[in-house]
Protein backbone atom coordinates (compact mmCIF):
# COMPACT_ATOMS: atom_id res chain seq x y z
CA UNK A 1 0.00 0.00 0.00
CA UNK A 2 1.41 3.39 -1.03
CA UNK A 3 2.25 5.85 1.71
CA UNK A 4 -0.26 8.62 2.32
CA UNK A 5 0.67 12.14 1.26
CA UNK A 6 -0.42 14.90 3.64
CA UNK A 7 -0.10 18.66 3.38
CA UNK A 8 1.86 20.10 6.30
CA UNK A 9 0.11 22.86 8.23
CA UNK A 10 3.13 25.14 7.75
CA UNK A 11 2.71 24.83 3.95
CA UNK A 12 -0.98 25.70 3.80
CA UNK A 13 -1.91 28.70 1.66
CA UNK A 14 -5.20 29.69 -0.05
CA UNK A 15 -3.60 30.05 -3.49
CA UNK A 16 -0.97 27.33 -3.32
CA UNK A 17 -1.34 24.20 -5.44
CA UNK A 18 -0.76 21.26 -3.10
CA UNK A 19 0.03 17.68 -4.07
CA UNK A 20 -2.83 15.25 -3.67
CA UNK A 21 -2.86 11.92 -1.85
CA UNK A 22 -3.00 8.56 -3.57
CA UNK A 23 -6.81 8.58 -3.55
CA UNK A 24 -6.98 11.95 -5.34
CA UNK A 25 -7.89 14.18 -2.38
CA UNK A 26 -5.94 16.95 -0.70
CA UNK A 27 -5.51 15.92 2.93
CA UNK A 28 -4.27 17.42 6.16
CA UNK A 29 -3.46 15.16 9.12
CA UNK A 30 -3.16 16.20 12.73
CA UNK A 31 -3.89 15.35 16.33
CA UNK A 32 -6.85 17.04 18.03
CA UNK A 33 -5.50 19.29 20.80
CA UNK A 34 -8.68 21.28 21.46
CA UNK A 35 -12.37 21.18 20.65
CA UNK A 36 -15.44 23.30 21.42
CA UNK A 37 -19.10 22.50 21.87
CA UNK A 38 -21.73 23.02 19.16
CA UNK A 39 -23.26 26.45 18.62
CA UNK A 40 -26.09 27.53 16.32
CA UNK A 41 -26.84 30.75 14.45
CA UNK A 42 -29.81 31.91 12.31
CA UNK A 43 -29.17 31.34 8.60
CA UNK A 44 -29.34 34.75 6.89
CA UNK A 45 -30.17 33.18 3.54
CA UNK A 46 -32.90 30.88 4.86
CA UNK A 47 -35.21 32.61 7.32
CA UNK A 48 -36.25 30.36 10.17
CA UNK A 49 -33.37 27.91 9.61
CA UNK A 50 -30.35 27.60 11.91
CA UNK A 51 -26.76 26.84 10.91
CA UNK A 52 -24.64 24.78 13.29
CA UNK A 53 -20.92 24.96 13.91
CA UNK A 54 -18.11 23.88 16.21
CA UNK A 55 -14.36 24.37 16.11
CA UNK A 56 -11.34 22.22 16.83
CA UNK A 57 -7.58 22.66 16.69
CA UNK A 58 -5.15 20.20 15.10
CA UNK A 59 -1.38 19.94 15.38
CA UNK A 60 1.02 18.17 13.02
CA UNK A 61 4.41 19.25 14.37
CA UNK A 62 5.84 20.71 17.59
CA UNK A 63 5.57 24.29 16.30
CA UNK A 64 2.54 24.31 14.00
CA UNK A 65 -1.17 23.97 14.70
CA UNK A 66 -4.29 25.43 13.11
CA UNK A 67 -7.96 26.04 13.92
CA UNK A 68 -10.67 24.23 11.97
CA UNK A 69 -14.31 25.38 11.80
CA UNK A 70 -17.02 22.94 10.75
CA UNK A 71 -20.38 24.21 9.43
CA UNK A 72 -23.54 22.35 8.45
CA UNK A 73 -26.88 21.00 9.51
CA UNK A 74 -27.63 19.92 13.07
CA UNK A 75 -27.39 16.23 12.19
CA UNK A 76 -24.07 16.56 10.34
CA UNK A 77 -22.39 18.77 12.94
CA UNK A 78 -23.46 16.72 15.96
CA UNK A 79 -22.43 13.47 14.27
CA UNK A 80 -19.04 14.96 13.38
CA UNK A 81 -18.60 16.34 16.91
CA UNK A 82 -19.10 12.90 18.43
CA UNK A 83 -16.87 11.10 15.93
CA UNK A 84 -13.58 12.16 17.55
CA UNK A 85 -12.19 13.45 20.85
CA UNK A 86 -9.20 15.44 22.05
CA UNK A 87 -6.16 13.21 21.58
CA UNK A 88 -7.49 11.49 18.44
CA UNK A 89 -5.58 11.66 15.16
CA UNK A 90 -7.68 12.73 12.17
CA UNK A 91 -7.37 13.41 8.46
CA UNK A 92 -9.27 16.25 6.80
CA UNK A 93 -10.09 15.88 3.10
CA UNK A 94 -10.53 18.96 0.88
CA UNK A 95 -10.74 21.67 3.56
CA UNK A 96 -11.03 25.28 2.46
CA UNK A 97 -7.98 27.33 3.46
CA UNK A 98 -9.06 30.82 4.51
CA UNK A 99 -7.22 33.85 5.89
CA UNK A 100 -7.89 34.38 9.58
CA UNK A 101 -10.17 37.28 10.49
CA UNK A 102 -9.30 38.44 14.01
CA UNK A 103 -12.35 40.74 14.09
CA UNK A 104 -14.87 37.94 13.49
CA UNK A 105 -14.94 34.24 14.32
CA UNK A 106 -11.22 33.88 14.94
CA UNK A 107 -11.34 36.23 17.93
CA UNK A 108 -13.09 33.43 19.82
CA UNK A 109 -10.62 30.68 18.82
CA UNK A 110 -7.22 29.74 20.24
CA UNK A 111 -4.27 31.77 18.95
CA UNK A 112 -2.26 29.82 16.41
CA UNK A 113 1.05 30.44 14.57
CA UNK A 114 -0.69 29.97 11.21
CA UNK A 115 -2.05 32.93 9.26
CA UNK A 116 -4.92 30.76 8.11
CA UNK A 117 -7.78 28.61 9.30
CA UNK A 118 -9.50 25.61 7.77
CA UNK A 119 -13.21 25.39 6.92
CA UNK A 120 -14.99 22.06 6.75
CA UNK A 121 -18.42 21.82 5.11
CA UNK A 122 -20.85 18.96 4.70
CA UNK A 123 -20.86 19.19 0.89
CA UNK A 124 -17.14 19.40 0.13
CA UNK A 125 -15.08 18.06 3.04
CA UNK A 126 -14.66 14.99 5.17
CA UNK A 127 -13.07 14.41 8.57
CA UNK A 128 -12.04 10.86 9.46
CA UNK A 129 -10.01 9.14 12.14
CA UNK A 130 -6.52 8.54 10.83
CA UNK A 131 -5.82 4.91 9.88
CA UNK A 132 -2.14 5.23 8.94
CA UNK A 133 -0.17 3.83 11.91
CA UNK A 134 3.09 5.58 10.99
CA UNK A 135 1.28 8.92 10.97
CA UNK A 136 -0.52 8.13 14.22
CA UNK A 137 2.73 7.20 15.96
CA UNK A 138 4.29 10.47 14.84
CA UNK A 139 1.33 12.61 15.90
CA UNK A 140 0.68 11.03 19.30
CA UNK A 141 3.91 12.44 20.69
CA UNK A 142 2.57 15.98 20.13
CA UNK A 143 -0.36 15.75 22.56
CA UNK A 144 1.91 16.35 25.56
CA UNK A 145 3.67 19.43 24.11
CA UNK A 146 2.19 22.75 25.29
CA UNK A 147 1.26 25.27 22.61
CA UNK A 148 3.18 27.99 24.47
CA UNK A 149 6.77 28.20 25.73
CA UNK A 150 6.98 25.74 28.63
CA UNK A 151 8.63 28.44 30.76
CA UNK A 152 6.01 31.09 29.98
CA UNK A 153 3.52 30.66 32.81
CA UNK A 154 2.38 32.10 36.10
CA UNK A 155 2.57 30.06 39.27
CA UNK A 156 -0.56 30.10 41.42
CA UNK A 157 1.45 32.05 43.98
CA UNK A 158 2.16 34.72 41.34
CA UNK A 159 -1.57 35.03 40.63
CA UNK A 160 -2.49 35.33 44.30
CA UNK A 161 0.32 37.83 44.94
CA UNK A 162 -0.72 40.06 42.03
CA UNK A 163 -4.38 39.78 43.00
CA UNK A 164 -6.78 42.18 41.29
CA UNK A 165 -3.97 43.53 39.09
CA UNK A 166 -4.55 40.42 36.95
CA UNK A 167 -8.36 40.77 36.86
CA UNK A 168 -9.53 40.25 33.28
CA UNK A 169 -6.14 39.19 31.92
CA UNK A 170 -5.39 36.06 29.88
CA UNK A 171 -2.28 34.14 30.95
CA UNK A 172 -0.71 30.69 30.98
CA UNK A 173 -0.80 28.55 34.13
CA UNK A 174 1.06 25.39 35.13
CA UNK A 175 -0.57 23.55 38.04
CA UNK A 176 -1.48 20.12 39.39
CA UNK A 177 -5.04 18.88 39.86
CA UNK A 178 -6.04 18.67 43.50
CA UNK A 179 -9.71 17.68 43.15
CA UNK A 180 -12.46 17.56 40.53
CA UNK A 181 -15.98 18.59 41.45
CA UNK A 182 -19.30 17.29 40.14
CA UNK A 183 -20.68 18.93 36.96
CA UNK A 184 -23.69 21.09 37.74
CA UNK A 185 -26.43 21.40 35.12
CA UNK A 186 -28.50 24.56 34.71
CA UNK A 187 -30.97 26.20 32.34
CA UNK A 188 -30.62 29.84 31.29
CA UNK A 189 -33.49 32.33 31.22
CA UNK A 190 -33.89 31.80 27.46
CA UNK A 191 -34.16 28.02 27.85
CA UNK A 192 -30.61 27.00 26.91
CA UNK A 193 -28.98 24.24 28.90
CA UNK A 194 -25.53 24.61 30.33
CA UNK A 195 -23.07 23.02 32.71
CA UNK A 196 -20.37 24.12 35.09
CA UNK A 197 -17.47 22.23 36.66
CA UNK A 198 -15.01 23.47 39.26
CA UNK A 199 -11.54 21.98 39.55
CA UNK A 200 -9.18 22.74 42.43
CA UNK A 201 -5.55 23.26 41.38
CA UNK A 202 -2.36 23.41 43.47
CA UNK A 203 1.38 23.88 43.11
CA UNK A 204 4.34 24.43 45.44
CA UNK A 205 3.14 27.93 46.31
CA UNK A 206 -0.65 27.58 46.74
CA UNK A 207 -2.52 24.56 48.09
CA UNK A 208 -5.91 25.25 46.45
CA UNK A 209 -6.96 27.46 43.52
CA UNK A 210 -10.26 27.27 41.55
CA UNK A 211 -10.44 26.56 37.82
CA UNK A 212 -13.92 26.95 36.28
CA UNK A 213 -15.02 25.09 33.14
CA UNK A 214 -18.26 25.86 31.26
CA UNK A 215 -17.76 24.06 27.95
CA UNK A 216 -18.76 20.40 27.71
CA UNK A 217 -15.59 19.40 25.87
CA UNK A 218 -13.36 21.10 28.46
CA UNK A 219 -15.30 19.40 31.25
CA UNK A 220 -14.91 15.99 29.63
CA UNK A 221 -11.17 16.53 29.25
CA UNK A 222 -10.45 17.57 32.84
CA UNK A 223 -12.65 14.77 34.17
CA UNK A 224 -10.08 12.30 32.82
CA UNK A 225 -7.43 13.75 35.15
CA UNK A 226 -6.40 11.82 38.26
CA UNK A 227 -6.37 14.19 41.26
CA UNK A 228 -2.90 14.76 42.75
CA UNK A 229 -1.36 12.75 39.91
CA UNK A 230 -2.06 15.03 36.91
CA UNK A 231 -0.33 18.25 35.84
CA UNK A 232 -2.00 20.74 33.47
CA UNK A 233 -0.46 23.44 31.27
CA UNK A 234 -3.39 25.80 30.68
CA UNK A 235 -2.68 28.22 27.84
CA UNK A 236 -4.65 31.47 27.62
CA UNK A 237 -6.88 31.00 30.64
CA UNK A 238 -8.83 34.02 31.88
CA UNK A 239 -8.05 35.29 35.38
CA UNK A 240 -10.79 37.09 37.32
CA UNK A 241 -11.43 38.46 40.78
CA UNK A 242 -14.38 36.71 42.42
CA UNK A 243 -15.99 39.10 44.91
CA UNK A 244 -18.01 36.28 46.49
CA UNK A 245 -14.85 34.28 47.28
CA UNK A 246 -12.84 37.46 47.78
CA UNK A 247 -10.10 35.87 45.70
CA UNK A 248 -8.85 35.10 42.21
CA UNK A 249 -10.19 32.38 39.90
CA UNK A 250 -9.22 30.96 36.49
CA UNK A 251 -11.82 30.28 33.79
CA UNK A 252 -11.44 28.13 30.68
CA UNK A 253 -12.86 29.83 27.58
CA UNK A 254 -12.99 29.24 23.84
CA UNK A 255 -9.37 30.47 23.40
CA UNK A 256 -7.93 28.16 26.08
CA UNK A 257 -5.93 25.03 25.26
CA UNK A 258 -5.19 22.56 28.07
CA UNK A 259 -2.24 20.18 27.78
CA UNK A 260 -2.50 17.21 30.15
CA UNK A 261 0.75 16.01 31.72
CA UNK A 262 3.07 18.14 29.55
CA UNK A 263 6.37 16.61 28.49
CA UNK A 264 8.46 19.46 29.92
CA UNK A 265 11.04 19.86 32.66
CA UNK A 266 8.84 22.30 34.57
CA UNK A 267 5.87 19.92 34.52
CA UNK A 268 8.06 16.99 35.58
CA UNK A 269 9.29 18.92 38.62
CA UNK A 270 5.74 19.85 39.58
CA UNK A 271 4.58 16.25 39.14
CA UNK A 272 7.31 15.05 41.50
CA UNK A 273 6.32 17.70 44.02
CA UNK A 274 2.63 16.76 43.73
CA UNK A 275 3.42 13.10 44.30
CA UNK A 276 5.58 13.79 47.35
CA UNK A 277 3.21 16.26 48.99
CA UNK A 278 0.27 13.91 48.34
CA UNK A 279 2.05 10.95 49.90
CA UNK A 280 3.07 13.07 52.89
CA UNK A 281 -0.60 13.80 53.63
CA UNK A 282 0.02 17.56 53.68
CA UNK A 283 -2.83 18.28 51.27
CA UNK A 284 -5.20 16.17 53.31
CA UNK A 285 -5.06 18.57 56.23
CA UNK A 286 -6.45 21.54 54.28
CA UNK A 287 -10.09 22.46 53.88
CA UNK A 288 -11.39 20.41 56.79
CA UNK A 289 -14.75 21.32 58.34
CA UNK A 290 -15.47 21.62 62.08
CA UNK A 291 -16.58 18.30 63.54
CA UNK A 292 -19.74 19.97 64.86
CA UNK A 293 -20.91 20.24 61.24
CA UNK A 294 -20.33 16.53 60.49
CA UNK A 295 -23.54 14.52 61.01
CA UNK A 296 -23.61 11.66 58.48
CA UNK A 297 -22.98 8.25 60.09
CA UNK A 298 -21.47 5.35 58.10
CA UNK A 299 -20.37 1.79 58.58
CA UNK A 300 -16.88 0.95 57.30
CA UNK A 301 -18.38 -0.84 54.28
CA UNK A 302 -20.47 2.21 53.44
CA UNK A 303 -17.39 4.44 53.65
CA UNK A 304 -15.52 2.19 51.24
CA UNK A 305 -18.43 2.13 48.81
CA UNK A 306 -18.83 5.92 48.84
CA UNK A 307 -15.07 6.43 48.43
CA UNK A 308 -15.32 4.50 45.13
CA UNK A 309 -18.33 6.51 43.93
CA UNK A 310 -17.55 10.03 45.16
CA UNK A 311 -15.24 12.23 43.03
CA UNK A 312 -14.44 14.43 46.03
CA UNK A 313 -13.43 14.01 49.65
CA UNK A 314 -16.31 13.72 52.12
CA UNK A 315 -16.81 13.67 55.88
CA UNK A 316 -18.56 11.25 58.20
CA UNK A 317 -18.81 9.56 61.57
CA UNK A 318 -17.98 5.94 62.39
CA UNK A 319 -18.80 3.99 65.53
CA UNK A 320 -16.03 1.41 65.32
CA UNK A 321 -13.50 -0.56 67.31
CA UNK A 322 -9.81 0.35 67.15
CA UNK A 323 -8.22 -2.95 66.17
CA UNK A 324 -4.63 -1.73 65.68
CA UNK A 325 -2.80 1.07 67.50
CA UNK A 326 0.98 0.60 67.58
CA UNK A 327 1.85 3.05 70.35
CA UNK A 328 4.38 0.67 71.86
CA UNK A 329 6.49 0.39 68.70
CA UNK A 330 9.61 2.54 68.23
CA UNK A 331 9.14 6.29 68.68
CA UNK A 332 10.34 6.93 65.11
CA UNK A 333 7.31 5.03 63.82
CA UNK A 334 4.88 7.01 65.98
CA UNK A 335 6.33 10.54 65.82
CA UNK A 336 7.71 12.09 62.63
CA UNK A 337 9.49 15.34 61.85
CA UNK A 338 8.58 17.16 58.64
CA UNK A 339 9.64 20.33 56.83
CA UNK A 340 7.12 23.00 57.78
CA UNK A 341 7.09 24.33 54.21
CA UNK A 342 6.61 21.22 52.05
CA UNK A 343 5.77 18.54 54.70
CA UNK A 344 8.64 16.36 53.47
CA UNK A 345 9.93 13.96 56.14
CA UNK A 346 13.28 15.11 57.55
CA UNK A 347 15.41 14.74 60.66
CA UNK A 348 15.96 17.55 63.14
CA UNK A 349 19.75 17.53 62.67
CA UNK A 350 19.44 18.57 59.01
CA UNK A 351 20.38 22.12 58.08
CA UNK A 352 18.17 22.37 54.97
CA UNK A 353 15.25 20.42 53.51
CA UNK A 354 16.41 17.55 51.27
CA UNK A 355 13.32 17.78 49.06
CA UNK A 356 14.63 19.12 45.72
CA UNK A 357 11.26 20.79 45.08
CA UNK A 358 10.81 22.45 48.47
CA UNK A 359 10.04 26.18 47.99
CA UNK A 360 12.32 26.96 50.95
CA UNK A 361 15.16 24.58 50.12
CA UNK A 362 17.80 27.31 50.18
CA UNK A 363 16.59 28.60 53.54
CA UNK A 364 17.33 27.37 57.06
CA UNK A 365 15.25 24.29 57.81
CA UNK A 366 12.03 24.90 59.74
CA UNK A 367 10.35 21.75 61.06
CA UNK A 368 7.18 20.53 62.74
CA UNK A 369 7.05 17.39 64.84
CA UNK A 370 3.88 15.43 65.52
CA UNK A 371 2.18 12.07 65.80
CA UNK A 372 1.86 10.16 62.54
CA UNK A 373 -0.18 7.06 63.34
CA UNK A 374 -1.79 4.46 61.16
CA UNK A 375 -4.88 3.22 62.96
CA UNK A 376 -7.08 0.25 62.00
CA UNK A 377 -10.82 0.46 62.59
CA UNK A 378 -13.33 -2.34 62.33
CA UNK A 379 -17.05 -2.84 62.84
CA UNK A 380 -19.59 -5.53 62.03
CA UNK A 381 -19.18 -4.82 58.28
CA UNK A 382 -15.48 -4.38 57.49
CA UNK A 383 -12.19 -2.78 58.53
CA UNK A 384 -10.03 0.10 57.30
CA UNK A 385 -6.78 1.93 58.01
CA UNK A 386 -6.56 5.69 58.49
CA UNK A 387 -3.86 8.20 59.37
CA UNK A 388 -4.59 10.44 62.33
CA UNK A 389 -3.25 13.99 62.73
CA UNK A 390 -5.26 14.57 65.93
CA UNK A 391 -3.52 12.04 68.12
CA UNK A 392 -2.53 14.54 70.82
CA UNK A 393 -6.16 15.27 71.68
CA UNK A 394 -7.11 11.61 71.45
CA UNK A 395 -4.23 10.25 73.53
CA UNK A 396 -4.21 13.15 75.97
CA UNK A 397 -0.50 13.90 75.71
CA UNK A 398 1.91 15.91 73.57
CA UNK A 399 4.71 14.38 71.54
CA UNK A 400 7.24 15.52 74.18
CA UNK A 401 5.22 13.92 76.97
CA UNK A 402 4.84 10.75 74.93
CA UNK A 403 8.60 10.37 74.42
CA UNK A 404 9.07 10.47 78.21
CA UNK A 405 6.60 7.63 78.83
CA UNK A 406 7.94 4.20 79.76
CA UNK A 407 7.10 1.16 77.66
CA UNK A 408 4.51 0.06 80.22
CA UNK A 409 2.90 3.51 80.23
CA UNK A 410 2.65 3.52 76.42
CA UNK A 411 1.06 0.09 76.50
CA UNK A 412 -1.45 1.33 79.09
CA UNK A 413 -2.42 4.27 76.83
CA UNK A 414 -2.76 1.86 73.93
CA UNK A 415 -5.15 -0.46 75.79
CA UNK A 416 -7.30 2.47 76.86
CA UNK A 417 -8.55 2.56 73.25
CA UNK A 418 -7.67 -0.80 71.69
CA UNK A 419 -10.75 -2.98 71.09
CA UNK A 420 -12.99 -0.25 72.50
CA UNK A 421 -15.94 1.16 70.59
CA UNK A 422 -15.04 4.75 69.57
CA UNK A 423 -16.81 7.65 67.92
CA UNK A 424 -14.55 8.67 65.05
CA UNK A 425 -14.94 11.74 62.83
CA UNK A 426 -13.21 11.09 59.51
CA UNK A 427 -12.38 12.74 56.23
CA UNK A 428 -12.34 10.17 53.40
CA UNK A 429 -10.63 10.68 50.05
CA UNK A 430 -11.92 9.26 46.75
CA UNK A 431 -10.47 6.01 45.45
CA UNK A 432 -8.22 6.36 42.38
CA UNK A 433 -6.90 3.91 39.80
CA UNK A 434 -3.58 3.74 41.62
CA UNK A 435 -4.99 3.73 45.13
CA UNK A 436 -7.86 1.29 45.51
CA UNK A 437 -7.85 1.05 49.31
CA UNK A 438 -9.65 3.50 51.54
CA UNK A 439 -7.65 6.63 52.39
CA UNK A 440 -8.53 9.23 54.95
CA UNK A 441 -7.66 11.08 58.11
CA UNK A 442 -9.13 11.13 61.59
CA UNK A 443 -10.45 14.54 62.64
CA UNK A 444 -11.51 13.53 66.16
CA UNK A 445 -11.73 10.32 68.16
CA UNK A 446 -13.18 9.53 71.60
CA UNK A 447 -14.70 6.62 73.46
CA UNK A 448 -18.31 6.25 72.33
CA UNK A 449 -21.38 6.55 74.54
CA UNK A 450 -23.17 3.12 74.52
CA UNK A 451 -26.62 4.69 74.15
CA UNK A 452 -25.52 6.81 71.23
CA UNK A 453 -23.92 3.80 69.56
CA UNK A 454 -27.10 1.74 69.90
CA UNK A 455 -29.23 4.52 68.46
CA UNK A 456 -27.11 5.17 65.37
CA UNK A 457 -26.04 1.62 64.59
CA UNK A 458 -29.60 0.31 64.72
CA UNK A 459 -30.56 2.96 62.16
CA UNK A 460 -27.81 1.70 59.83
CA UNK A 461 -28.79 -1.96 59.99
N, C-alpha and C positions, 0 to 999 in steps of 0.2 A: 504493500500500500504506500503510495507516494506521501511524502511529508506535507503537512498543511502549510500554507503560506498565509501569514497574518501581517497586517499593516501595523507597524509600531505607532503608539500614541504620539511619540515625538515627531513622526513624519506626517501626521495628518494635516491636511490643508484643503480648503474648499475647492480650489481650482487645480489641485495636483492629480495627475493620472496615476493611480496606484495599480500595482500588479494584482491580479485576481488569484484566488485559490484554485485548487484542482477541480472543484465542482463549478467554477465559473462565477462565483460570488466574491465581492470584496468583503473581507472579514477583519474584525478587530477582536483580539482575545485579551482577557484581563480577569483579575480576581476582584470580587465585590468587596469593597472596604467600607461602604456606607450605603444606606438605603432609607428612603422616607416612606411615609404612609400615603395612601391615595387621597387626592383632593379632586373636587369637581368645580367646574365653572360653566356658566350659561354660554351656549354656542351662539355667537353673534349672527351667524349665517342662518341658523335654524332656530327660530323663536320657540321657546318651550322645551328645547333639548339641551342636555348637559354634556359637556366634554369632560373626560376623566384623565388624570395624569398622575404620575409619581416619578421621582428621580432616584438615580443611584450613581455611585462613583466607582469606576474600575481603575485598576493599576496594573501595568505590565512591566514595570522596571522600578528600581529603587527610587528614581527621581521623577518619574512621569506618571500622572494619573489624570483622569478627565471625567467630567460630569456627563451623565446621559439622562435625557428626559424622554419618557414614553407617553404618547398621547393616543387616545382611542375611546372606544365605547366602554361602558361599565364592565361588561363581560370580559372583553379582551384585557383591559388593564388589571382587573382583579385576578384573572387567571395568570397573567404574566407576573404580577407581584408575588403570588404564592408559588411560583415555579422555581425560585432560587432564594437563597439567604446570604447574609454577610458571611464571607469566607468561602463561598462557592466560586468556581472558575467557570466563566461563560464565554461564548463567542457571539458576536453581533454581526449579522449579515446585512449588508447594504444600508448602513446608517447614513443619515444626512449630516455632513460636517458643516456647522454654522459658527459664525463669529460670535463670541460671547457679548452679551449686552448687559453691562453692570447696572443699568438703570431699570431693567425689567426683571425677568425671571431669574437671572443669574445672581441677583443681589441676595436671593434667599438660598443659594446653594453654597457648598463648601468652596473655599478658594483653591484654585488649582494652578499649576505652572503652565498649563496649556492656554493658548489664546482662543481656543475653540471649545465647543461643546458638541455632543452628538444628539441627534433626534431620531427616535425610533417610532415608526407609525405602523398601524395594523396592516395597511395595504402594501407597504414597500419593504419592511424590515422584519427580521426574525432574531429572537434572542434564545439561545439554547445553552444547556449545560455543556461544558467542554468535554469531549470524549478522547482527546489526544493525551495520553499519559505523560509523554515527554513535556508537553506544554503545561500540564497540571503540576507536575513536579517542580517545574521552574517557577510557576506563579505562586505556589503555596508558601514559599519562603518569604514572600512579600507581605503577608498578612500581619506579621509581627514587627514591621518597620513603621515607625510613626511618620506622618506626613510632614512634620515639622522637625527642625533640628532637635535632636534628643536632649540637648543642653538648654534649649530655649523654653523654660517653664518656670512657673511660680511654685514654690512650696506652699503648703497650707498655712504655715507660719507667716510667710510673706503676705498672704492675703489678709490674715487676721491683723497683722501689724499695720498694714496700710489702711485697713478698715474702709470707711466710706469714700476714701480717695479713689478706690477702684469701682465704685458703684456705676454700673452701666457699661463697664469695659468688657472687652473680649480678649481672653488670654489663654495660654496653654497651662495645663495642670498635670503633674505626675503624682499619683497617690495610690494607696492600696485600699481595697474594699474591706470595710469593717463589718457591715451588715447590709442586708437587702430587705426592704420592707415589702408589704403586700400591695399589689396594684389596687388602686381605688377607682371605681367607675363612677361617672357622673354624666348628667345630661344638662346641656346649656339651655339658656332661656329660649333659643330659637329651635330647640329640639335635637341638636346635634349631640352625639355621644362622644365622650372623651375618657381619658384615663390619666392617672398620675401615679408615679412611683418615686419613692424617696430612698436614696442609697446613702449610707454613712461611709465617708472616706476617712483615712488617717495616714499620717506619715511620721517621721521622727521628730516633728515639731508640734503637731496637733493630734490629739487622740480621737477627735470626732468632728466631721465637717459634712454638711448636707449637700448632696447632689440631687437635683430634681429632674426627672424625665417625664415628658408629656407625650412623646411620639411612640406609637406602638412598636415600631422597629427598634428604637433605642431601648425600650423596656425589655423586649425579648432578648436583646444582646446582653444587657447587664445582668439579666436573670440567670445567664449561664455561668456567671462568675462564682467562684467559691470564696466565701468570706474569709479574710485573713490569709488567703493563699493566692490572691489575684491582684496584679498591679495594672493600673490603667493609665495610658497617656491620653489625655483629653484635649484635643486641639480645638481652639476657638470656642471655648465654653464661655457663657455670659456670667459675669459676676454681679451680684446685686446685694443691696442692703435690705434685710428683712426686718421691718420695724416691729413685727409681732415677736420675733425671736430676739430682737435687738442684736443682730449679728449678720454676718455675711453668708450668702449661699451661692452655689453654682447651678446653672440651668443649661441643660442640653437643648440646642435649637437646631434649625435646619442647616446651619453652616458648620455644626460640630462634627468631628470625626473622632471616634474612640478606637484606640488600638489596645487590644487586650494582651497582657503580658508581653510588652515590647522587648525586642531583642537588642537591648542597649545596656551599656555599663551602669547608667544611672538607675534603670529599672531593676537590674540584677542586685544592686546594693540595697534598694528599697525592699525587694522581695526577701532578701536575707534578714533585714531588720524586722520585717513583718512576721516572718517565721519565728524569730527568736523572741520577740516581744509577746507573740501569741502563746508560745510554749511556756513562757515565764508566768503567764496568768495576769500580767500587768493590765491588759485591756479589759479583763473580766471585772476589775474592781471599779471601773467607771460606770456612771449612769445607773447606779443602783437606786431603788426606791426605799423609803422608810418601811420597816417591817409592819408598822401599824396599818399600812395601806395594802398589805398582802392578805387576802382572805380565801383564795381558792385552795382547797385541800385535795391532795392526790395520794394514791398508792404509788409504790415504786414502779409497778408495771405501767400505770397511767402516765407517769413522768416519762418513761422510756418511749411510749407510744407517741406522746405529744412532741418529744424532742425530734422524732423522725418526721413529723408532719409540719411542725412550725418552722417558718423561715427565719424567725427572730428569737432572741432570748426571751424567756418568760419567767415568772415568779410563782412560787407556790409554798404550801405547807405540807410536811410529811409528819405522820406519827409513826415513828419507826424505832427499831432497836439498833443501837450501835454494836456492830458485830466485830469490828476491828479498830483498835486505837493504840498504836504503837508508841505510847509515851515512855516506855521503859527501854526503848532501843537507844542507840548512841545519840548524843545531843545534836550532832551534825545532821542527823536525819530528821530531827524535829524542828530545829531552829536554823534558818538560813539567812545569810547576809547578801543583800542585793544593792546594786548601784541605784541611787535615788533618782537618777535621771532616766535610765533606760530599763531598769528592773532586771538587768543581767546579773546572774549569780557571781559573786566575787568573794574574796577573803579580806578581812579587815587590815591585813598587813600590806595590801597592795597600795601603790601610790596613785595609780590611774586605773580607769576602767579598761579591761582587756577586750571589750566588745568593739570591734573595728567600726561599727556603725553608730556608736554612742554619740549623741550630739555634744556631750561634754568630755570627750575622750582626752582632749589636750589640757583639761582643767584638773585640779586636785580632786581626788576621789571623794565623793560624798555618798555615804551608805545608809541604809535602813536595815534593821535586824528585827525579825519577827518569826512567829510560828509558821510553819509550812507543813501542815499535816494532811495526809491522805486518810480519810475516814470511810469505813464501810458501813452502810445502812441496810437493814433488811426488814421486811414485814411479811405478812402472810402471802404476798404475791410475788416478790422478787427481791433482789439486792442490787446495790449500786455503790460506786466509790466517788467521793467528792473531796475537793480540796477546801480547807477552811481557813479564811483569813481573820476569823473572829475568835480565835482560840483563847486569847487572854480573858475575854469576858466569860467564855464558857468554862474554862478551867479555874478561873478565879486567881490567877497569878500572872505576873509579867514574865518576860523571857529571862530577865536577870534573876528573879526569884526562883524560876524553874531550874536554872542551872545550879542553884545552891541546894536543891532538894537531893536527898539520898535516894538510892535505888528503891528502897522500901517505900519512901514517901511518894515517888513517882508512880509506883505500882498501885498505891492506895488511891491516888487521884484517878488513875486509869479505871479501877474497878468501881469508882463512884458512878461512872457512866456506862461501862461495858455491860452489855446485855440488859440495859435498862431502856424502857420505852421513853423516847424523847420527842419533844415538839421542835421540829427543825424547819426554819425558814430558808428556802433555797432559791438560787438563781440558776436556771438550767439553760444551756446553750444548744442550738440546733445541731443535729447530727449531720456530718458531711461525708463525702465519698471516702475521705482518708481517715476519718475518725467515726467509727460506727458505734462505739460505746458511749454511754451517757457521760456528759461533761457538765460540771457546774461548780458553784461555790456556796458555802454555807454562810448565810447572813446573820443567823442567830440560832442558838441551840440551848435548850434547857430541859430538865426533867419534866415530863408531861403529867398533867393532872388526870387521874384515872377517869373521873366523870366526863371530862372534856374528850378524852380518847374514845370512850364508849359512844358518846353522842355523835362524833364525826365519823368514826369508822363504821358504825351501823348504817349511816347514810350512804357510804360508799359501796357497801356490799349489796 
